[in-house]
Amino acid sequence: MRRPSQAGFTLIEMMIATVVLSIGVLGLAATLADGLAYMDMSKYDYIAQQKASEAVESIFSARDMGEATWASICNVGSGTGCIFLTGAKQLCDPGPDGIVGTADDNCAGLPDAILLPGPDGKFSDAVRVPLSNFTRTITITSINASLAQIQVVVTYSSGRWTGRTYTLTTNISNFS
């Protein structure tokens, strides 16, 4: 009389299943790590967006408040009396005129920074985070006598991602 064969997994089948499961778990771990890195980078994306908006708002405010004439809202070298510097510049305090990207910007001390709440969650002991990994380029292109295009490009690096950019393009007229 024959004995019924015992059914079950062999050692080789178990090893193959373990390898397949391990590959799947490692893939999930890598996806999680990338997700966390992208999440950390999103704060830098937001800062870049706000610093580009800050530059455009300071140009509009300077025009509206009379701090800059229409003729001076251009890049140095593209006309007479232009006040905006060309090329990528470190983020600095706007200086006495209150307009970012001009020659009087205060870059002598520390770079521009953001303040984060201290360990107790309050700003009374705020932590200063310098934005030394950010640069901003303001390019102003004349479209016609009363219209110009402003392009602000903020470039930054975050972790393993270098050379990330945020670009804001808008138009400005000589009418406020």
C-alpha atoms as a printed R data frame, in Angstrom:
    type eleno elety resid chain resno      x       y       z
1   ATOM     1    CA   MET     A     1  0.000   0.000   0.000
2   ATOM     2    CA   ARG     A     2  1.193   3.425  -0.920
3   ATOM     3    CA   ARG     A     3  1.299   6.227   1.464
4   ATOM     4    CA   PRO     A     4 -0.283   9.482   0.390
5   ATOM     5    CA   SER     A     5  2.376  12.071  -0.485
6   ATOM     6    CA   GLN     A     6  2.675  14.979   1.857
7   ATOM     7    CA   ALA     A     7  1.930  18.306   0.256
8   ATOM     8    CA   GLY     A     8  3.828  21.480   1.229
9   ATOM     9    CA   PHE     A     9  6.446  23.953   0.208
10  ATOM    10    CA   THR     A    10  9.978  22.910  -0.503
11  ATOM    11    CA   LEU     A    11 12.958  24.844   0.766
12  ATOM    12    CA   ILE     A    12 13.668  26.248  -2.703
13  ATOM    13    CA   GLU     A    13 10.093  27.522  -3.048
14  ATOM    14    CA   MET     A    14 10.369  29.268   0.321
15  ATOM    15    CA   MET     A    15 13.665  30.905  -0.643
16  ATOM    16    CA   ILE     A    16 12.214  32.196  -3.912
17  ATOM    17    CA   ALA     A    17  9.150  33.575  -2.105
18  ATOM    18    CA   THR     A    18 11.408  35.298   0.451
19  ATOM    19    CA   VAL     A    19 13.483  36.935  -2.310
20  ATOM    20    CA   VAL     A    20 10.354  38.174  -4.127
21  ATOM    21    CA   LEU     A    21  8.903  39.536  -0.886
22  ATOM    22    CA   SER     A    22 12.217  41.219  -0.002
23  ATOM    23    CA   ILE     A    23 12.382  42.960  -3.383
24  ATOM    24    CA   GLY     A    24  8.835  44.231  -2.904
25  ATOM    25    CA   VAL     A    25  9.525  45.552   0.601
26  ATOM    26    CA   LEU     A    26 12.749  47.253  -0.529
27  ATOM    27    CA   GLY     A    27 10.869  48.884  -3.403
28  ATOM    28    CA   LEU     A    28  8.269  50.232  -0.980
29  ATOM    29    CA   ALA     A    29 11.016  51.536   1.331
30  ATOM    30    CA   ALA     A    30 12.709  53.347  -1.572
31  ATOM    31    CA   THR     A    31  9.388  54.889  -2.593
32  ATOM    32    CA   LEU     A    32  8.813  56.056   0.971
33  ATOM    33    CA   ALA     A    33 12.301  57.594   1.138
34  ATOM    34    CA   ASP     A    34 11.740  59.475  -2.134
35  ATOM    35    CA   GLY     A    35  8.357  60.687  -0.900
36  ATOM    36    CA   LEU     A    36  9.897  62.035   2.288
37  ATOM    37    CA   ALA     A    37 12.654  63.774   0.315
38  ATOM    38    CA   TYR     A    38 10.096  65.404  -2.007
39  ATOM    39    CA   MET     A    39  8.040  66.461   0.988
40  ATOM    40    CA   ASP     A    40 11.095  68.104   2.558
41  ATOM    41    CA   MET     A    41 11.852  69.848  -0.728
42  ATOM    42    CA   SER     A    42  8.345  71.306  -0.973
43  ATOM    43    CA   LYS     A    43  9.158  73.902   1.697
44  ATOM    44    CA   TYR     A    44 11.982  75.177  -0.514
45  ATOM    45    CA   ASP     A    45  9.611  75.277  -3.483
46  ATOM    46    CA   TYR     A    46  7.271  77.461  -1.428
47  ATOM    47    CA   ILE     A    47 10.086  79.764  -0.297
48  ATOM    48    CA   ALA     A    48 11.230  80.188  -3.919
49  ATOM    49    CA   GLN     A    49  7.684  81.060  -4.975
50  ATOM    50    CA   GLN     A    50  7.367  83.658  -2.208
51  ATOM    51    CA   LYS     A    51 10.781  85.226  -2.923
52  ATOM    52    CA   ALA     A    52  9.890  85.594  -6.615
53  ATOM    53    CA   SER     A    53  6.564  87.198  -5.663
54  ATOM    54    CA   GLU     A    54  8.378  89.487  -3.224
55  ATOM    55    CA   ALA     A    55 10.594  90.788  -6.038
56  ATOM    56    CA   VAL     A    56  7.652  91.501  -8.344
57  ATOM    57    CA   GLU     A    57  5.673  93.164  -5.562
58  ATOM    58    CA   SER     A    58  8.606  95.409  -4.670
59  ATOM    59    CA   ILE     A    59  8.879  96.545  -8.302
60  ATOM    60    CA   PHE     A    60  5.152  97.318  -8.493
61  ATOM    61    CA   SER     A    61  5.282  99.109  -5.121
62  ATOM    62    CA   ALA     A    62  8.312 101.148  -6.185
63  ATOM    63    CA   ARG     A    63  6.471 102.257  -9.318
64  ATOM    64    CA   ASP     A    64  3.257 103.054  -7.437
65  ATOM    65    CA   MET     A    65  4.971 104.915  -4.572
66  ATOM    66    CA   GLY     A    66  7.304 106.890  -6.835
67  ATOM    67    CA   GLU     A    67 10.474 105.205  -5.539
68  ATOM    68    CA   ALA     A    68 11.379 104.281  -9.132
69  ATOM    69    CA   THR     A    69 10.480 106.066 -12.330
70  ATOM    70    CA   TRP     A    70  9.233 104.165 -15.349
71  ATOM    71    CA   ALA     A    71 12.512 104.869 -17.139
72  ATOM    72    CA   SER     A    72 14.513 103.286 -14.291
73  ATOM    73    CA   ILE     A    73 12.564 100.002 -14.265
74  ATOM    74    CA   CYS     A    74 15.029  98.110 -16.440
75  ATOM    75    CA   ASN     A    75 18.219  96.075 -16.074
76  ATOM    76    CA   VAL     A    76 21.561  97.841 -15.737
77  ATOM    77    CA   GLY     A    77 23.181  98.033 -19.151
78  ATOM    78    CA   SER     A    78 19.937  98.032 -21.120
79  ATOM    79    CA   GLY     A    79 19.282 101.761 -20.816
80  ATOM    80    CA   THR     A    80 20.130 104.962 -18.996
81  ATOM    81    CA   GLY     A    81 19.337 105.135 -15.281
82  ATOM    82    CA   CYS     A    82 18.356 101.471 -14.966
83  ATOM    83    CA   ILE     A    83 18.410 100.218 -11.361
84  ATOM    84    CA   PHE     A    84 18.015  96.425 -11.530
85  ATOM    85    CA   LEU     A    85 21.176  94.322 -11.514
86  ATOM    86    CA   THR     A    86 21.719  91.617 -14.109
87  ATOM    87    CA   GLY     A    87 22.520  87.991 -13.408
88  ATOM    88    CA   ALA     A    88 21.869  85.722 -10.460
89  ATOM    89    CA   LYS     A    89 22.264  87.476  -7.111
90  ATOM    90    CA   GLN     A    90 22.160  86.159  -3.567
91  ATOM    91    CA   LEU     A    91 18.957  86.957  -1.675
92  ATOM    92    CA   CYS     A    92 19.693  90.005   0.485
93  ATOM    93    CA   ASP     A    93 17.840  92.685   2.411
94  ATOM    94    CA   PRO     A    94 16.367  95.218  -0.042
95  ATOM    95    CA   GLY     A    95 18.420  98.155   1.223
96  ATOM    96    CA   PRO     A    96 17.316 101.775   1.737
97  ATOM    97    CA   ASP     A    97 15.147 102.001  -1.391
98  ATOM    98    CA   GLY     A    98 13.113  98.908  -0.399
99  ATOM    99    CA   ILE     A    99 13.444  97.388  -3.873
100 ATOM   100    CA   VAL     A   100 15.038  93.941  -4.178
101 ATOM   101    CA   GLY     A   101 17.583  93.307  -6.913
102 ATOM   102    CA   THR     A   102 19.105  96.791  -6.979
103 ATOM   103    CA   ALA     A   103 22.655  97.987  -6.292
104 ATOM   104    CA   ASP     A   104 21.874  99.198  -2.764
105 ATOM   105    CA   ASP     A   105 20.766  95.772  -1.498
106 ATOM   106    CA   ASN     A   106 22.410  94.927   1.815
107 ATOM   107    CA   CYS     A   107 24.455  91.778   1.203
108 ATOM   108    CA   ALA     A   108 27.280  92.748   3.566
109 ATOM   109    CA   GLY     A   109 26.016  90.755   6.538
110 ATOM   110    CA   LEU     A   110 24.154  87.498   6.557
111 ATOM   111    CA   PRO     A   111 22.056  86.389   3.576
112 ATOM   112    CA   ASP     A   112 18.299  86.799   3.666
113 ATOM   113    CA   ALA     A   113 16.679  84.351   6.068
114 ATOM   114    CA   ILE     A   114 13.361  83.071   7.304
115 ATOM   115    CA   LEU     A   115 12.425  82.811  10.952
116 ATOM   116    CA   LEU     A   116 10.966  79.608  12.325
117 ATOM   117    CA   PRO     A   117  9.363  79.199  15.747
118 ATOM   118    CA   GLY     A   118 11.740  78.152  18.511
119 ATOM   119    CA   PRO     A   119 11.677  74.859  20.409
120 ATOM   120    CA   ASP     A   120  8.661  75.992  22.433
121 ATOM   121    CA   GLY     A   121  6.680  76.756  19.254
122 ATOM   122    CA   LYS     A   122  6.826  80.531  19.779
123 ATOM   123    CA   PHE     A   123  8.667  83.264  17.910
124 ATOM   124    CA   SER     A   124 10.066  84.769  21.116
125 ATOM   125    CA   ASP     A   125 13.066  82.465  20.646
126 ATOM   126    CA   ALA     A   126 12.851  82.145  16.862
127 ATOM   127    CA   VAL     A   127 15.383  80.161  14.868
128 ATOM   128    CA   ARG     A   128 16.977  82.024  11.937
129 ATOM   129    CA   VAL     A   129 17.361  79.854   8.812
130 ATOM   130    CA   PRO     A   130 19.642  81.542   6.239
131 ATOM   131    CA   LEU     A   131 18.703  81.232   2.584
132 ATOM   132    CA   SER     A   132 22.291  80.956   1.377
133 ATOM   133    CA   ASN     A   133 21.355  78.236  -1.144
134 ATOM   134    CA   PHE     A   134 19.011  80.624  -3.045
135 ATOM   135    CA   THR     A   135 19.775  83.074  -5.861
136 ATOM   136    CA   ARG     A   136 17.393  85.368  -7.728
137 ATOM   137    CA   THR     A   137 17.637  86.738 -11.262
138 ATOM   138    CA   ILE     A   138 15.412  89.655 -12.292
139 ATOM   139    CA   THR     A   139 15.144  90.246 -16.030
140 ATOM   140    CA   ILE     A   140 13.111  93.170 -17.344
141 ATOM   141    CA   THR     A   141 12.405  93.275 -21.068
142 ATOM   142    CA   SER     A   142 10.786  96.267 -22.721
143 ATOM   143    CA   ILE     A   143  7.797  95.305 -24.873
144 ATOM   144    CA   ASN     A   144  6.886  98.836 -25.966
145 ATOM   145    CA   ALA     A   145  7.096 102.380 -24.574
146 ATOM   146    CA   SER     A   146  4.558 101.736 -21.820
147 ATOM   147    CA   LEU     A   147  4.817  97.973 -21.202
148 ATOM   148    CA   ALA     A   148  7.601  95.722 -19.948
149 ATOM   149    CA   GLN     A   149  7.888  92.069 -18.997
150 ATOM   150    CA   ILE     A   150  9.362  91.073 -15.636
151 ATOM   151    CA   GLN     A   151 10.815  87.594 -15.260
152 ATOM   152    CA   VAL     A   152 12.071  86.497 -11.850
153 ATOM   153    CA   VAL     A   153 13.958  83.204 -11.646
154 ATOM   154    CA   VAL     A   154 14.786  81.832  -8.193
155 ATOM   155    CA   THR     A   155 17.350  79.026  -8.250
156 ATOM   156    CA   TYR     A   156 18.061  76.837  -5.244
157 ATOM   157    CA   SER     A   157 19.336  73.457  -4.166
158 ATOM   158    CA   SER     A   158 17.805  71.063  -1.686
159 ATOM   159    CA   GLY     A   159 19.492  67.864  -0.633
160 ATOM   160    CA   ARG     A   160 20.352  65.777  -3.655
161 ATOM   161    CA   TRP     A   161 18.446  68.080  -6.032
162 ATOM   162    CA   THR     A   162 20.585  70.933  -7.315
163 ATOM   163    CA   GLY     A   163 19.749  73.694  -9.738
164 ATOM   164    CA   ARG     A   164 15.997  73.671  -9.076
165 ATOM   165    CA   THR     A   165 14.260  76.799 -10.340
166 ATOM   166    CA   TYR     A   166 11.017  78.655  -9.932
167 ATOM   167    CA   THR     A   167 10.135  81.215 -12.619
168 ATOM   168    CA   LEU     A   168  7.552  83.978 -12.294
169 ATOM   169    CA   THR     A   169  6.744  86.050 -15.372
170 ATOM   170    CA   THR     A   170  4.438  89.052 -15.414
171 ATOM   171    CA   ASN     A   171  3.965  92.345 -17.197
172 ATOM   172    CA   ILE     A   172  4.166  95.870 -15.829
173 ATOM   173    CA   SER     A   173  2.936  99.078 -17.409
174 ATOM   174    CA   ASN     A   174  3.848 102.660 -16.656
175 ATOM   175    CA   PHE     A   175  0.288 103.233 -15.430
176 ATOM   176    CA   SER     A   176 -0.375 102.387 -11.798
